[in-house]
Amino acid sequence: MGGSNSVRGKYLALAIVMAGVFMSVMDAVALNIALPAITTDFQVTVADTQWVVTSYLLAQTCFLIVAGKVSERTGQAKMFTVGLATFTASSLLCAISADLGQLVFFRVVQGIAASMLFSVSTSIVFRTFGVRDRGKAMGFLGSTVAVGGMLGPVIGGFLVGTMGWQSIFLINVPIGLVTTIVAMRVMRIDETLVDRLHMDYPGVALWVLSMAALMLMLGWLGQDGAVTPGMVLAFAVFAAAMFLFIRRERSTPHPLMDISVFRVRRFTLTGLSMIMFFLSMSMITILGPFYYEGVLNYEPTTVGFIFMVLPAVTMFGSPLVGRMYDSNRFRPYTTFGHLIRAAGFFLMAFGFLTINVPMTVAAFFLMGVGSCLFQTPNNSEMMLALPREKNALASSIQATTRNLSMAMGISVATILMTLMMGSMDYGAIAGGPLAGELARSVAIATTIGGAISLIGAIISRSGERRGAEEGRSSLNAPSTR
């Protein structure tokens, strides 16, 4: 960047990345509040409206790896800037859509733009900052995601209530326009670009097909909680496309994804640990509202305030953990993060079972502390596990892993609830004499979330030991990582 070695230049780049990430996260979360208004405005069914959300998530997940590959030729800064511009333009087009079909189409474009942002955001911050302040910068990036998730429902509710659902998209336009102009002028990072982009188009087709089938399968599973012929077909398509994709990537001289990175044990372990983290975390975001609204008869607004505890802790705690990480990389941050989160899950399960609301709020606080300890160190170690020239690939795999894990968590939570409630209908038992059965079901599912966190702690410890072995010798040689 212009003045990339200056403190001002580094933090200006961080601010640009944070603005883009915040905009996309807030937009995704806030849009859920607008779905009823969109359904009414376009006079369509709820099932049709859900494609406004599903299409965005599908496009983003499918093209994260592709965007990371293209950035090897265009440069990560340019990829992020173009992503910002595209996200801003597609937001305007979403706002002026004349029907649901147009809105879904422009949401696909917006999802592709988001993939351009998230595929390189972590890598840009990682490359811009040195080992002495990298953790702090990554912590600020993590706080941005938490703030976006926390403020999304609040801002979304206000905008929809006062100016209509279109305002959720329109608010992105001035923010995105200013950020794009600043990024075009100042964002530069030190990177070596390939002379020619060798895009593996058959590999791209197989990857997109496999990810689309997997996301659709998980989405349907999370919606129905039972296996249907459509899910079986989607799984078959995913398995076949993934098999052919891996086979091709191993044989082609210019693969879309370098499969060999998964042979790096440290990289694979940090990735598996991340799966356990987001899988269990998305479980509680599904299970919690069922408990608070179905057992305690709380209003959605009250539930929203309870759920704000976790991102609020993350918002303030992530930069502090980042500073700790900068001071001493080789502490078991992610292991303790998983263990504290596991304690939070078990405490919450007991609170659910005994109808103890303060205990469940305290559990959210513990989960927030564990999240702070986990996210920044794990993200940094995943980037450090691969050579510097593979930063874009590591960043895009990281983002893809996060999306898939969250979708898996939703499906797992739904399956558990379906199995434990059996033939009981949620609408019939919520708030009634059988609400205790609902509380028991949610408590058991939450306990399983804690067990997943314990598995994550074991995986994290193995990854941290490998990272300590490999990293101590290169601690004073940041140019190699």
Summary of the structure (lengths in Angstrom):
residues: 481
radius of gyration: 21.8
end to end distance: 19.0
largest distance: 68.7
contacts: 1781
relative contact order: 0.12
helix: 84%
strand: 0%
